[in-house]
Amino acid sequence: MNTHLKNDYDVIVVGGGASGMIAAGRAAERGKRVLVLEKNKALGEKLKISGGGRCNVTNAEENTRVMLPSYGSAEKFLYSPFTKFGVKETFEFFASHGLPLVIEAHKRAFPKTQKAFDVFLVLEKYMNDGGVDVKAGSAVTKIIGSNGQIEKVVVGKTEYTAESYIFATGGVSHPETGSTGDGFGWLKNLGLDVQDPTPTLVPIAVNDKWVKKLTGISLDPARVTFFLDGMRSFVVKGRILFTHFGLSGPTILNASSKIADILHEGEVTALIDLFPNTDHGTLDKQLIEFFDANKNKSLKTCFKAFAPDGMSEAILSQLDTVDPLVKVHSLKKEDRKELIQLMKSMPINIDGLMGNDMAIVSDGGLMISEVESKTMKVKKYDNLYVTGDLLNIRRPSGGFSLQLCWTSGYVAGENC
Ligand SMILES: Cc1cc2nc3c(=O)[nH]c(=O)nc-3n(C[C@H](O)[C@H](O)[C@H](O)COP(=O)(O)OP(=O)(O)OC[C@H]3O[C@@H](n4cnc5c(N)ncnc54)[C@H](O)[C@@H]3O)c2cc1C
């Protein structure tokens, strides 16, 4: 085995994603000799596809007390690291490296150039300026540690040693970018408390009142068309289930990672077609015939038999210009047309994903009770630091994940 001299480096960063790159850059800026070991041929593959290629770098909430509740139970844990490198520092960091950020809807901040690749270039230069040694195509296969110390990391037949180690190998979402959950296994083997990653098949949260009224009702099939900032994004068809928080059922669960992806890019809305196998014209004809046969009944009474089971009230509640007690023979043509339009496209606003709180990153990771928040050092190991998606911290979409990477990465680089 080819063993390098003891402490060839001051710091070894395993994983060259967003958090690993900023950690390496900061450590090098402090004069440390830093090595980044990255499995892929290129660094930052997930960063380059983030935010649909535009990269939602952070959420522009500079008031830490307002920002931190978004991280749920990690709020208190993050207070100290955010005081050292929070949203304000993120804005300053990118601006001072020639990439100012601009703020869009919901405080989502993007690079002015609208290119995730430019965010990567800033970090690459930050590392280069500090003289960070990068070994791409180097998958760490083994970690050796005992007595509260990491001793070495192994890449194939080569061992590398350093005074400090930063694990930044990410989670398990989008494994094609290199995040295959290796760090979870290492941390477990080191005797640390790691929550297993859970699959990101999660229901969606919807705030529209009419959806909540339908709790327990399922529709099979329905067609759901998703829109990103008003532009058609993708369509799914199959069984959906209305719940007290929004929508579930196999069709929704299977689409959840796609929904999560577009939630990172902007406002997501959807239209539900309650009669996906019947076109507008045919449905209108059927409704005319049905109303003809029930002329003297009120709309409210007779529509029950036409609408999908249990859904008539919810549909009529969306038709605010029409009195549900009107006799169907006096229902105006334009109102009937609107009713058809509604049944073919009931509108909903997607609030986010349930379960892992909208995060498109995998759930799970190192429990924060194992980590010193001031430094990102693992309590039981004197020379091990952990950053980014490896930490078990839930957060919503909107720049919160990458902010966590900048904060935890910078603080680890500052203290290692
Ligand atoms: C499609 C998509 C869009 C997103 N958009 C946004 C967004 O706009 N805003 C936002 O805030 N968040 C977004 N996120 C989440 C954000 O990208 C992640 O939270 C962030 O990239 C995680 O960074 P990380 O440094 O923790 O890990 P990663 O970026 O996952 O990096 C881990 C690195 O470690 C390497 N590695 C793994 N195992 C080994 C090993 N054994 N040896 C050596 N190297 C290894 C991997 O190859 C990888 O390069 C998005 C995520 C996805 C998937």
The ligand as an SDF file (V2000), in Angstrom:
LIG
                    3D

 53 58  0  0  0  0  0  0  0  0999 V2000
  -31.8550   18.8490   -8.7870 C   0  0  0  0  0  0  0  0  0  0  0  0
  -31.4740   19.5880   -7.5410 C   0  0  0  0  0  0  0  0  0  0  0  0
  -31.6540   20.9720   -7.4830 C   0  0  0  0  0  0  0  0  0  0  0  0
  -31.3310   21.6520   -6.3170 C   0  0  0  0  0  0  0  0  0  0  0  0
  -31.4940   22.9950   -6.2930 N   0  0  0  0  0  0  0  0  0  0  0  0
  -31.1980   23.6760   -5.1650 C   0  0  0  0  0  0  0  0  0  0  0  0
  -31.3160   25.0890   -5.1190 C   0  0  0  0  0  0  0  0  0  0  0  0
  -31.5900   25.7660   -6.1250 O   0  0  0  0  0  0  0  0  0  0  0  0
  -31.0720   25.7180   -3.9280 N   0  0  0  0  0  0  0  0  0  0  0  0
  -30.7100   25.0270   -2.7940 C   0  0  0  0  0  0  0  0  0  0  0  0
  -30.5190   25.6310   -1.7490 O   0  0  0  0  0  0  0  0  0  0  0  0
  -30.5220   23.6860   -2.8480 N   0  0  0  0  0  0  0  0  0  0  0  0
  -30.7500   23.0100   -3.9840 C   0  0  0  0  0  0  0  0  0  0  0  0
  -30.5690   21.6640   -4.0130 N   0  0  0  0  0  0  0  0  0  0  0  0
  -29.9390   21.0120   -2.8580 C   0  0  0  0  0  0  0  0  0  0  0  0
  -28.4300   21.3160   -2.8780 C   0  0  0  0  0  0  0  0  0  0  0  0
  -27.9360   21.1720   -4.1990 O   0  0  0  0  0  0  0  0  0  0  0  0
  -27.6950   20.3630   -1.9360 C   0  0  0  0  0  0  0  0  0  0  0  0
  -28.1840   20.5970   -0.6450 O   0  0  0  0  0  0  0  0  0  0  0  0
  -26.1710   20.6060   -1.9560 C   0  0  0  0  0  0  0  0  0  0  0  0
  -25.6470   20.5320   -3.2450 O   0  0  0  0  0  0  0  0  0  0  0  0
  -25.4880   19.6030   -1.0610 C   0  0  0  0  0  0  0  0  0  0  0  0
  -24.1190   19.8870   -1.0450 O   0  0  0  0  0  0  0  0  0  0  0  0
  -23.1190   18.9530   -0.2520 P   0  0  0  0  0  0  0  0  0  0  0  0
  -21.8000   19.6130   -0.3100 O   0  0  0  0  0  0  0  0  0  0  0  0
  -23.6560   18.6190    1.0860 O   0  0  0  0  0  0  0  0  0  0  0  0
  -23.1110   17.5790   -1.0420 O   0  0  0  0  0  0  0  0  0  0  0  0
  -23.0480   17.2250   -2.6060 P   0  0  0  0  0  0  0  0  0  0  0  0
  -23.2450   18.4230   -3.4410 O   0  0  0  0  0  0  0  0  0  0  0  0
  -23.9430   16.0770   -2.7580 O   0  0  0  0  0  0  0  0  0  0  0  0
  -21.5350   16.8060   -2.8100 O   0  0  0  0  0  0  0  0  0  0  0  0
  -21.0110   15.6320   -2.3010 C   0  0  0  0  0  0  0  0  0  0  0  0
  -19.7690   15.2920   -3.0890 C   0  0  0  0  0  0  0  0  0  0  0  0
  -19.1060   14.2050   -2.4590 O   0  0  0  0  0  0  0  0  0  0  0  0
  -18.6560   13.3300   -3.4550 C   0  0  0  0  0  0  0  0  0  0  0  0
  -18.4950   12.0080   -2.8710 N   0  0  0  0  0  0  0  0  0  0  0  0
  -19.4610   11.1540   -2.4350 C   0  0  0  0  0  0  0  0  0  0  0  0
  -18.9260   10.0240   -1.9660 N   0  0  0  0  0  0  0  0  0  0  0  0
  -17.5770   10.1420   -2.1060 C   0  0  0  0  0  0  0  0  0  0  0  0
  -16.4750    9.3020   -1.8100 C   0  0  0  0  0  0  0  0  0  0  0  0
  -16.6550    8.0680   -1.3280 N   0  0  0  0  0  0  0  0  0  0  0  0
  -15.2170    9.7390   -2.0650 N   0  0  0  0  0  0  0  0  0  0  0  0
  -15.0260   10.9790   -2.5980 C   0  0  0  0  0  0  0  0  0  0  0  0
  -16.0350   11.8160   -2.9020 N   0  0  0  0  0  0  0  0  0  0  0  0
  -17.2940   11.4110   -2.6710 C   0  0  0  0  0  0  0  0  0  0  0  0
  -19.7200   13.3770   -4.5100 C   0  0  0  0  0  0  0  0  0  0  0  0
  -19.2620   12.9290   -5.7620 O   0  0  0  0  0  0  0  0  0  0  0  0
  -20.0810   14.8560   -4.5070 C   0  0  0  0  0  0  0  0  0  0  0  0
  -19.3000   15.5890   -5.4020 O   0  0  0  0  0  0  0  0  0  0  0  0
  -30.8410   20.9430   -5.1820 C   0  0  0  0  0  0  0  0  0  0  0  0
  -30.6370   19.5830   -5.2660 C   0  0  0  0  0  0  0  0  0  0  0  0
  -30.9280   18.8920   -6.4240 C   0  0  0  0  0  0  0  0  0  0  0  0
  -30.6740   17.4330   -6.4820 C   0  0  0  0  0  0  0  0  0  0  0  0
  1  2  1  0
  2  3  1  0
  2 52  2  0
  3  4  2  0
  4  5  1  0
  4 50  1  0
  5  6  2  0
  6  7  1  0
  6 13  1  0
  7  8  2  0
  7  9  1  0
  9 10  1  0
 10 11  2  0
 10 12  1  0
 12 13  2  0
 13 14  1  0
 14 15  1  0
 14 50  1  0
 15 16  1  0
 16 17  1  0
 16 18  1  0
 18 19  1  0
 18 20  1  0
 20 21  1  0
 20 22  1  0
 22 23  1  0
 23 24  1  0
 24 25  2  0
 24 26  1  0
 24 27  1  0
 27 28  1  0
 28 29  2  0
 28 30  1  0
 28 31  1  0
 31 32  1  0
 32 33  1  0
 33 34  1  0
 33 48  1  0
 34 35  1  0
 35 36  1  0
 35 46  1  0
 36 37  1  0
 36 45  1  0
 37 38  2  0
 38 39  1  0
 39 40  1  0
 39 45  2  0
 40 41  1  0
 40 42  2  0
 42 43  1  0
 43 44  2  0
 44 45  1  0
 46 47  1  0
 46 48  1  0
 48 49  1  0
 50 51  2  0
 51 52  1  0
 52 53  1  0
M  END
$$$$
